[in-house]
Amino acid sequence: MASDLATTNALLGVMAAVSVLEALALIGLAGGGYLLYRRVMRVLADIEARHVAPASARVSAILDDVKVVTAVVKGAADSADASVRWGLAWLLRQVRGRRRAA
């Protein structure tokens, strides 16, 4: 019966050693994952600084220009609308004045 316990103890020792190795592998993978995460975040920050920020600045400048052009066009449209209204009012006064005179 003593030999049976020796075999069981040996198997339990092997299982304990494998569990320790698995724990070390898991800790190593977690550390490697953290290092990979830091590297990827640095690369993304670099890409943002070199590509996204200048593109964003250009888009903002274009949107500012569009805003100015839109304001100018709106002012011109309002002015044209007022001129047309004034011209129609003048024309109606002329037509009504001729009808009354006739």
C-alpha positions in Angstrom: 0.0 0.0 0.0 3.0 2.3 0.5 3.9 2.1 -3.2 0.4 3.3 -4.1 0.8 6.4 -2.0 4.2 7.1 -3.5 2.8 7.0 -7.0 -0.1 9.3 -6.0 2.3 11.7 -4.3 4.5 11.8 -7.4 1.5 12.5 -9.6 0.4 15.3 -7.2 3.9 16.8 -7.3 3.8 16.8 -11.1 0.4 18.4 -11.1 1.6 21.1 -8.6 4.7 21.8 -10.8 2.5 22.1 -13.9 0.2 24.5 -12.0 3.2 26.7 -11.0 4.4 26.7 -14.6 0.9 27.6 -15.8 0.7 30.5 -13.3 4.1 31.7 -14.5 3.0 31.5 -18.1 -0.1 33.4 -17.3 1.8 36.2 -15.5 4.2 36.3 -18.5 1.3 36.6 -21.0 -0.3 39.4 -18.9 3.0 41.3 -18.8 3.5 40.8 -22.5 0.0 42.0 -23.2 0.5 45.1 -21.1 3.8 45.9 -23.0 2.0 45.3 -26.3 -0.9 47.6 -25.2 1.6 50.4 -24.3 3.4 50.1 -27.6 0.1 50.1 -29.6 -1.0 53.2 -27.7 2.2 55.0 -28.4 1.9 54.2 -32.1 -1.7 55.4 -32.1 -0.7 58.6 -30.4 2.1 59.1 -33.0 -0.3 58.5 -35.9 -2.8 60.9 -34.4 -0.1 63.6 -34.0 1.2 63.1 -37.5 -1.9 62.5 -39.5 -5.2 63.1 -37.6 -4.4 66.4 -36.0 -3.2 68.1 -39.3 -6.2 66.7 -41.1 -8.5 67.9 -38.4 -7.0 71.4 -38.6 -7.5 71.4 -42.4 -11.1 70.3 -42.1 -11.7 73.0 -39.4 -10.3 75.6 -41.7 -12.4 74.5 -44.6 -15.5 74.5 -42.4 -14.7 78.1 -41.3 -14.4 79.1 -44.9 -17.7 77.5 -45.7 -19.3 79.3 -42.8 -18.0 82.7 -44.1 -19.2 81.9 -47.6 -22.6 80.8 -46.3 -23.0 84.1 -44.4 -22.1 86.1 -47.5 -24.5 84.1 -49.7 -27.3 84.5 -47.1 -26.7 88.3 -46.9 -26.8 88.5 -50.7 -30.0 86.4 -50.8 -31.6 88.6 -48.2 -30.6 91.7 -50.1 -31.9 90.3 -53.4 -35.2 89.3 -51.6 -35.6 92.8 -50.2 -34.9 94.4 -53.6 -37.4 92.1 -55.3 -40.1 92.9 -52.7 -39.4 96.6 -53.1 -39.6 96.3 -56.9 -42.9 94.4 -56.7 -44.4 96.9 -54.3 -43.3 99.8 -56.6 -44.8 98.0 -59.6 -48.1 97.3 -57.8 -48.3 101.0 -56.8 -47.8 102.0 -60.5 -50.5 99.5 -61.7 -53.0 100.7 -59.0 -52.3 104.3 -59.8 -53.0 103.8 -63.5 -56.2 102.0 -62.7 -57.5 104.8 -60.6 -56.5 107.4 -63.2 -58.3 105.5 -65.9 
